[in-house]
C-alpha cells in the first residue's frame, strides 16, 4: 500500500483569549489524494480541561466540542462530492482557518500515511493524549507489529477490529476476518508483562473464560483463533508456570498459540483463507 501525503492541524480549545492559554482537543487530517477529511476529538468529559480551566463552566466545553464535531462532519459530507484536488484542499483550509472564538486550529503540518484514519488516531494520541509521556504499551507495540506484517503480506484490508460477544461475555480482537458475518480468523496479541504475578494470572483466567464462552457458544471455532503471546523474561516463576499450563490447554483445544517472534506461523494463519 502506497503512502499518501496528508495535511493536518491540531484543534485547540481556548476559552480565555485574554491569557491565550489553550488545550489540544483534537486532530483534523486531510488527504488530498482521496479528498477525505478525517478527524478525532476529545470526549465531552475530558478531565484535563476541567482541571486546567477550573473556572470554566463544563457545559461550555461540551457544547463547543459538539459544535466543532458537527462542523467537521458537515465538511466530510461536502467532500463526498468529487471536487478537484485543489478545490477540496481549499474547502479544508477554509473550514480550519482562524475565525476567533473558543476553537482555533494550529498551523498546517504535513505527514505521510498509508491509512489516514489510523494516522489520525496516532496523531491524536501524540498531541492530545500525550502518549510520549507514558510508559511503553507493550501490547500496543505488538499490535502494531502484527499490523505491519499483515500490510507486508497484502491482507491487512481483510482484517478489522471487532468485538465478539457470547451472552454476557465479550472479547475485542484487533484483527478479525469476517465473511458473511462469520469470524473466520481472529488474531489477538497478548502480553504478560505485569509487575504483580497475581495480575498476570488474573488476566489469563479472564481470557480463558471469555474464549471458552465464545467457542462454546459457536461464535468462533477454536482453530480460527490465534493468540500471539509475549511473556516477560523475569515474570514470577509460579505465574509463568500457570500461564504456560493454560496456554498448553488452549493448544489442546485447537487454538493456535504462538510466540511473539514467530512471524511464519502468524503469516500462515493470516493468509490461509486467501491461499496466498
N, C-alpha and C positions, 0 to 999 in steps of 0.2 A: 504494500500500500504506500503510495507516494505521500510525501509531506507537503502541506499547503501553508502558504504564508497567511498569517492571520493578524488582525489588528485588535487590540483590546484596551479597555480603560477600566480603572478601578473606580467603583461607585462609592462615594463618600457622603456621610451624614454629618452636617454642620449646623447644629441647632442654634448656636450663638455666634453670629457673624462678628460680633464685637471682639471676641477673643481669638477668632479664626481656628479654634480647636475643632477637630473632626475625628471621626472613626470610620474605618473602612468597613463597608457593609455589603459589598457585592462586586461582581465582575460582569462586564459586558464584552463579549468577544464576537467579532465579525469576521466571517470567512468570505472574502471577495470571490474566490473561485466558485463557491457554491451559492453565493448570495444569501447566506444564512447568518442569522443572529442567534447566539447562544448567551444565556446569562444565568447567574446564580446569585441569590440574595440571602442574607442572614434572616433568621426567623424573626417573627414579631416579638419574641421573648428572648432577645439577645442580651444576656446579663451584663456583658461588658458595657453596653450603652447605659443601663440604669446605674451601674457602679461608677462610671466615669462622669456622667452628667447627672449628678444627684438631684439637681433642682428641676430636672426635666419631667414634665407630665408624660408618662409612658404611652399614653394614648396618642400623643403627637407622633412619637416614633412609629407606632404600629400603623397609623394612618398614612404616614409618609412612605413606609415600605410597601404598603398595599397600592398606593398611588403609582410608585415607580414600577411596580410589577405589572400593573395594568398598562402603563405606557409602553413598556418593553414588549409585552405580549401584542400590543397593537402594531408595533413596528415589525414584529415577527410575522404577523398576519399580512402586513403590507408587502413584505419581501417575498411572499409566496408568488406574487406576480413576477413574470420573467423579465425583470429590468436588465438593462445593460449593466455591466460590472461597474462602470464609472457612476451611473445614476444610483445604483444600490449603495455604493460607498458614500455618496452624498447624503442619502437618507440616514445612514448610520451616523455620519458626522453631525447632521442637523439634530438628530434625536439625542445626541450625547454632548452637545456643545454647552458652554457655560450660560446658564439662564438666571442665576441667582436663586434664592430660596434655600430650602433645607437640604437639598441634594445637589451635589456637583460631581463632575467626572474628572478624573485625573487627566493629565496629558496623555496622548496616544503612546502606546508601547507595541512592540511587534514580537511575534513568536511563530515558530513553525509547529504544525500539528498534523498528525495522521488522522486523529479522531477529535474534531473540535470540541465536542461536548465533554470528552474526558479531559482535554486540556483546560477547559473552563473550570472543571472541578478541581484540577490540580492547582490552578492559579488561585482559586478561592481558598483552598487550604493554606496556601502560602501567604496571601495578602490579608485575608480576613481571619482565618483560624490560627495564623502564625505557626504553621507546622514546623518551621525551622527551629523553634524554641523548645520543642518537645523531644522526649526520649524516643529512640527509634521504635517504630511499629514493625516488629519483625514479621508479623503475619502479613501486613500490607505489602511489605517488600517482597515476600514470597508470592503474593497475588500478582504483583507487577511482573515478577519473573515469569510466571505462568502465562500471563497475558502476552508478554514479549515472544515467548515460544510459540504460542498459538498464531500470533501475527506472522512469525517466520515460516510457519507451516502453511499459511494461507487459509486457515479455517477459523480465524478469530471472529469473523462476521456471523458464524453459526452459533456462537456461544454468548449467552446473555445472563445477567444476574437475575436470579429467580428465587422466590421463597416457596418451598414445597411444604404443604400442610397436610397433616393427618389428624383429624379430630382436634384436640387441644394442643397438639404438638406441631411445631413448625421449625424448619431449619433453612437458613438462607445459604445459597451456594453462589459464589461469584461467577461460576461458569456452568451454564446448563444448555444443552442442545435439546430443543423441543421439536417434535414433529407431530402434527395433528393433535396438539395439546398433551402429548405424552412425553415425559422426560426420558430420552434415550441415552443421555450421557450427563453426569453431574460430577464436577470436579471441585474439591474443597481442600485448599491448603490449610493445615493445622499446625500451629506452633506451640510447643510446650516449653516456654522459657520463663515460666512463673517462678518467682523467688521462693514462695512458700509451697512446699510439696503438696499440702492439702488442697491448694487451689488447682494444681495440675491434675490431681486425682479427681477432684470435683468436676473439672472440665471434661475429662474423658468419660465419666459416668453420665453426664448430661448428653454428650454426643451419642453415646451408646443407646440411651433411652430414645432419643429423637430418631436415630437411624432405624432402630428396631420398629418403631411405630410406622415410619414411612414405608419400610419394606414389608412389614407385617400386614399393613392395610392395602398393599398393592399399588401404592403411589409411584414407586420406582422399584425396579428389580435390583437385587444385590449386585449382579455383575455389570450393572450400568453405573455403579458408584466407584469413584476413585478418591482416596484420601492421600494427599502428599504431605508427609509428616516430617517435622523437624524437632528433634529433642535436644534440649540444652545439654552441653557436654558435662557440666557439673550439677545436673539435676540430682536431687536426693535419690540414693540407690533404691530405697523402698518404693518411691513414686515411680521411678523408671521401670522397675520390675512389674509393678501393677499395670502401668500403661502398655508395656510391651506384651503382657499377657492378654490384655483386652484387644490389642491390635492383631495378635495371632487369632483370636476368636473371630474378629472381623474377616480375616482372610479365609478361615474355615467356612464361614457363611457364604463366601463367594465375592466379597468386596475386594477391590484392588487397593492395596495399601503399599505405597512406595516411599522411599527416602526422597528428601527434597532435592537431591542432586541426580536423581535417576531420570534424566531427560528422555532417554529412549523409551522407557515404559510409558511415560506421560505422552509422548508423541504417538506411540502405537495406539494407546487408548483413545486419544482425542481424534485421531484420523480414521479409525476403523469404520465409522458409519459412512465415510465418504470414499473409502477404498483408495486413499492417497498413498 
